[in-house]
Amino acid sequence: MDIILIPGLWLDASSWDDVTPILSTAGHRVHPMTMPGLGEAAPEVGMADWVDAVVALIDDLEGPVALVGHSGGGNVVWGAADARPDRVARVIFVDTVPPAPDRGIGEFEVVEGVVPFPGWDHFPDEDVHDLDDETRARTAAQTTSIPARVPSDPISLADERRFAVPVTLLMGAYDRQRLEAELADWGPWGAEFASIADATVVTLGSGHWPQFSMPERLATAILDAVRS
């Protein structure tokens, strides 16, 4: 199967380097993506452009695809599934949840037209506890700024056929019970999740960046999801 890997904010295709070979060895065609406008002050680039880039790749491929989105990349893959629900065999969210319609990823400080990586110290310990100093230094060097609009841009979701696409959520620390309890307080995000006909929750036992802290475990979980 063709597996399209979408990184989270501030990351490019290289963030999947420790995951991609395992998926390829298992016989899949793997497509890690770098999203438009990375590292640029590109005021014209927003969430719709990131979704369109994935949709264009889907259209270039033959047959069903699996979409994998880490963190903010979850908005991108869910938008692409909404645009091409008949082409997507499964959406796999890595430590994130399907976004609610017309909502963004979040708000971050804009500096000279871009959102720079805020550094590992910006994030709570539950997100970064499994990234040692060497990993933090190595991966921080891989980060780059993102266009200012991308995190706050609302995601457009219009086709209810997206709810029929099977979904797997590979969560760092949450199991299904804890996730559903959280989403019950998240209003439209909870309603979006509840509308999905086939959703599986898998606990990885990681922080927020398992592609860095436990790539083999993440790759195995992606393979299991694709096979299910």
C-alpha positions in Angstrom: 0.0 0.0 0.0 1.0 3.6 -0.5 1.5 5.2 3.0 1.8 9.0 3.1 3.5 10.4 6.2 2.7 14.0 7.2 5.0 15.5 9.9 3.8 17.8 12.7 4.6 21.5 12.9 8.3 22.6 12.4 9.3 19.2 10.9 9.9 18.0 7.4 10.1 14.6 5.7 13.3 13.8 7.4 11.5 13.5 10.7 10.3 10.1 9.5 13.8 8.8 8.6 13.8 6.2 11.4 10.3 5.0 10.5 10.3 4.9 6.7 12.8 2.0 6.2 10.7 -0.3 8.5 7.6 0.4 6.5 9.4 -0.1 3.2 10.9 -3.3 4.3 7.4 -4.6 5.1 6.6 -4.0 1.4 4.8 -0.7 1.4 5.5 2.3 -0.8 6.2 5.1 1.6 5.9 8.9 0.9 7.2 11.2 3.7 6.2 14.7 2.8 7.7 18.2 3.4 4.8 20.7 3.5 4.7 23.9 1.4 6.3 27.0 2.7 8.5 25.4 5.4 11.3 27.7 6.4 9.8 30.6 4.4 7.9 33.8 5.2 5.0 32.7 3.0 1.9 34.6 4.0 -0.1 33.1 1.2 0.4 29.5 2.5 -2.3 28.2 4.9 -3.8 24.9 6.0 -5.7 24.5 2.7 -2.4 24.5 0.8 -1.0 21.8 3.1 -4.2 19.7 2.5 -4.0 20.4 -1.2 -0.5 19.1 -1.4 -1.5 15.8 0.1 -4.6 15.5 -2.1 -2.4 16.1 -5.1 -0.1 13.2 -4.1 -3.1 11.0 -3.6 -4.3 11.8 -7.1 -0.9 11.0 -8.5 -1.0 7.5 -7.0 -3.1 4.5 -7.9 -5.3 2.6 -5.6 -6.1 3.2 -1.9 -3.7 5.0 0.4 -3.1 5.2 4.2 -2.5 8.6 5.6 -0.4 9.1 8.7 -0.4 12.5 10.5 1.7 13.4 13.5 0.4 16.2 15.8 -0.6 19.2 13.7 -0.3 16.9 10.7 -3.5 15.3 11.9 -5.4 18.3 10.7 -3.8 17.8 7.3 -4.6 14.1 6.9 -8.2 14.6 8.1 -8.6 17.4 5.6 -7.2 15.1 2.8 -9.5 12.3 3.9 -12.5 14.7 3.7 -11.4 15.6 0.2 -10.8 12.1 -1.0 -12.8 9.7 1.2 -13.1 7.1 -1.5 -9.3 6.9 -1.9 -8.2 6.7 1.7 -8.1 3.2 3.3 -7.2 4.4 6.8 -6.2 7.5 8.6 -3.6 7.1 11.3 -3.2 9.9 13.9 0.0 10.0 15.9 -0.6 11.5 19.3 -3.4 13.8 18.1 -7.1 13.6 17.3 -9.3 14.4 14.3 -9.9 18.1 14.2 -13.3 19.7 14.5 -14.6 21.6 11.4 -13.5 25.2 11.1 -10.9 24.9 13.9 -7.2 25.4 13.8 -4.2 23.6 15.4 -3.4 26.4 17.9 -1.9 29.8 18.5 1.9 30.3 18.5 4.1 33.4 18.5 4.7 34.9 15.0 8.1 36.4 14.4 8.8 38.2 11.1 6.0 36.4 9.3 6.8 32.9 10.5 6.2 30.7 13.5 9.7 29.5 14.7 10.2 26.3 16.6 9.8 27.3 20.3 12.4 24.8 21.6 11.9 21.6 23.6 11.6 23.5 26.9 8.3 25.1 25.6 6.5 21.7 25.9 5.2 20.0 29.1 7.2 17.1 30.5 4.6 14.6 29.5 5.3 15.5 25.9 9.1 15.4 26.0 10.0 13.1 28.9 11.4 10.4 26.7 13.6 12.7 24.6 17.1 12.6 26.1 19.6 15.5 25.6 21.3 13.9 22.6 17.9 13.4 20.9 16.7 16.9 21.7 19.9 18.5 20.2 19.8 16.3 17.1 16.1 16.8 16.3 16.1 20.5 17.2 18.6 21.0 14.4 16.1 19.4 12.0 13.3 21.9 12.8 12.4 24.9 10.8 9.8 27.7 10.9 6.4 27.3 9.4 4.2 29.9 7.6 2.4 32.1 10.1 -1.1 31.2 9.0 -0.8 27.4 9.2 -1.4 26.8 12.9 -4.4 29.1 13.3 -6.1 28.4 9.9 -9.4 26.7 10.2 -9.7 23.3 8.6 -12.4 22.9 6.0 -14.4 19.7 6.4 -17.5 19.2 4.2 -18.0 15.6 3.2 -19.5 13.4 5.9 -18.2 10.3 4.1 -15.0 11.0 6.0 -16.7 9.3 9.0 -16.8 6.0 7.1 -13.0 6.0 6.7 -11.4 3.7 9.3 -9.2 5.6 11.8 -6.4 4.5 14.2 -5.2 6.8 16.9 -1.7 6.0 18.1 -1.6 7.9 21.4 1.5 8.5 23.5 -0.1 8.0 26.9 -3.9 7.9 26.5 -5.9 4.7 26.3 -9.4 4.8 24.8 -11.1 5.4 28.2 -9.0 8.4 29.0 -9.2 9.8 25.5 -13.0 9.6 25.4 -13.2 11.2 28.9 -11.0 14.1 27.6 -12.9 14.5 24.4 -16.2 14.7 26.3 -15.1 18.1 27.4 -13.8 19.3 24.0 -17.2 20.1 22.4 -16.9 19.8 18.6 -13.8 17.7 18.8 -15.7 15.1 20.8 -18.5 15.2 18.4 -16.2 14.7 15.4 -14.6 11.7 17.1 -17.9 10.2 18.1 -19.1 10.4 14.5 -16.3 8.1 13.2 -17.8 4.6 12.5 -14.5 2.7 13.0 -12.0 4.2 15.4 -9.2 2.2 17.2 -7.1 3.7 20.0 -3.6 2.3 20.6 -1.4 3.4 23.5 2.3 3.7 22.5 3.7 4.5 26.0 5.6 7.5 24.6 5.8 11.2 24.7 4.5 13.4 21.8 7.3 12.6 19.4 7.5 8.7 19.1 9.2 8.9 15.7 12.2 10.2 17.7 11.9 8.3 20.9 10.6 4.9 19.8 10.6 4.7 16.0 10.5 0.9 15.8 7.4 0.8 18.1 5.7 3.5 16.1 6.5 1.8 12.8 5.2 -1.5 14.1 2.0 0.2 15.2 1.5 1.8 11.8 2.0 -1.6 10.1 -0.6 -3.1 12.5 -3.0 -0.4 11.7 -2.6 -0.7 7.9 -3.1 -4.5 8.2 -6.3 -4.1 10.3 
